[in-house]
Amino acid sequence: MNLRNGSAVQRIAPSRGRSDLRNLQGRGNAAARGKPVEIFRSCQRSPQRRGGRVPSADEIRALRRARVSAADAKKVGDARRAYEAGLRSGWDSYCGAIEAARGGNVARLVDCLRARKALADGDGDRLAAFIATKLRRRRWPPEVVRALGSAAPTEGDFDLLADFVETIGRRPGGVRDQPLHRAARLAEVLLSPLGRRVPDAMRTAMIEYACETEGDDAGLAIEPERVRDLLNRPRARRQY
């Protein structure tokens, strides 16, 4: 026992410390012997053994269509689009987005409108001036005039303006209907392993499946004929 600064410090011999450590390790290995196998087996237990059979994606989609109406599914799809637009435009402002739209990139302005960002002083006038550069005022739809003149635009007004700006600001050959193109891309992926000569019945079934899948996610109905028409175009004109 040594006294340092008024306190007692007990020194342990190095050999004794190493022997104690080996003893502890030996007891720990003995206690843990056989446990890794049990842990591995518990991790490998499938959900089927715990809570019954896991439903497939088709069954979940069919159950959602049976429980959720088309109107409610559309509301969910619109809410998801607004949420994603809010994430993309959280740092943005109408002033910068309108200037970018004048340069040809309307995606930022559409995201701001889709996210229902509040219009600051002068933003409404700048937005109207940009729309006027794309379409003459006398050709504006009445609902667009009402939405632009509203002091407190509603969520429907913001969605209307977003769709209108996306339509008039779209570049020639650009993509407008994103769910339609996603359905066409999914159908093309499903048909690709079947080769070039695909029976018409199989092609129709794959297109309908792609339309149902993307339509459920977007909360709207996608016409299979439009997807078929898009797939019949040359690949360079599909604009995925």
ABEGO torsion letter per residue (X at the ends): XBBBGGBBBBBBBAAAAAAAAAAAAAAAAAAABGAAAAAAAAAABBAAAAAEBBBBAAAAAAAAAAABBAAAAAAAAAAAAAAAAAAAAAABBAAAAAAAAAAGBAAAAAAAAAAGBBBBBGAAAAAAAAAAAABBAAABBAAAAAAAABABBBAAAAAAAAAAAAAAABBBGBBABAAAAAAAAAAAAAAAAAEABBBAAAAAAAAAAAAAAAAAAAGBBBBAAAAAAAAABBAAAAGX
